[in-house]
């Protein structure tokens, strides 16, 4: 059994996910939460840039 480094629970299989440019191995539940958090951060950044009138590329 593999152990998730994020939630420290034993799972059958670990999934590799890129978080903040680094690949991390975690369980499927933690991977879903990490993907969701990344999507929210990206949308939030887009909204803030829109409010500030930023027209460049990132």
VMD Tcl script that draws the C-alpha trace (Angstrom):
set ca {
  {0.00 0.00 0.00}
  {1.22 3.45 -0.89}
  {0.88 6.40 1.47}
  {-0.26 9.85 0.37}
  {2.22 12.51 1.51}
  {-0.52 15.16 1.71}
  {-3.20 13.48 3.83}
  {-1.03 10.59 5.09}
  {-3.65 7.93 4.33}
  {-2.91 4.58 2.73}
  {-4.20 4.23 -0.84}
  {-3.92 1.63 -3.59}
  {-2.48 4.01 -6.17}
  {-0.81 7.42 -6.18}
  {-1.39 9.99 -8.92}
  {1.30 12.41 -10.13}
  {0.07 16.01 -10.33}
  {1.93 19.24 -11.10}
  {1.42 21.76 -8.31}
  {3.09 25.16 -8.64}
  {5.43 23.78 -11.30}
  {6.51 20.76 -9.25}
  {5.35 17.18 -9.73}
  {3.93 15.63 -6.59}
  {2.50 12.20 -5.91}
  {-0.75 12.12 -3.97}
  {-4.02 10.22 -3.71}
  {-6.87 10.91 -6.15}
  {-8.84 12.97 -3.60}
  {-5.90 15.24 -2.83}
  {-5.14 15.52 -6.56}
  {-8.69 16.69 -7.26}
  {-8.43 19.30 -4.49}
  {-5.06 20.51 -5.83}
  {-6.44 20.83 -9.38}
  {-9.47 22.71 -8.09}
  {-7.33 25.09 -6.05}
  {-5.11 25.77 -9.08}
  {-8.14 26.55 -11.25}
  {-9.55 28.93 -8.64}
  {-6.19 30.71 -8.29}
  {-5.91 31.12 -12.06}
  {-9.44 32.56 -12.35}
  {-8.83 34.85 -9.39}
  {-5.63 36.18 -10.92}
  {-7.44 36.81 -14.20}
  {-10.18 38.80 -12.45}
  {-7.67 40.91 -10.51}
  {-5.67 41.64 -13.67}
  {-8.89 42.65 -15.42}
  {-9.78 45.08 -12.61}
  {-6.31 46.61 -12.77}
  {-6.43 46.96 -16.53}
  {-3.45 44.67 -17.15}
  {-3.25 43.90 -20.85}
  {0.11 42.09 -21.05}
  {0.85 38.43 -21.12}
  {1.96 36.38 -18.21}
}
mol new
graphics top color blue
foreach p $ca { graphics top sphere $p radius 0.5 }
foreach p [lrange $ca 0 end-1] q [lrange $ca 1 end] { graphics top cylinder $p $q radius 0.2 }
display resetview
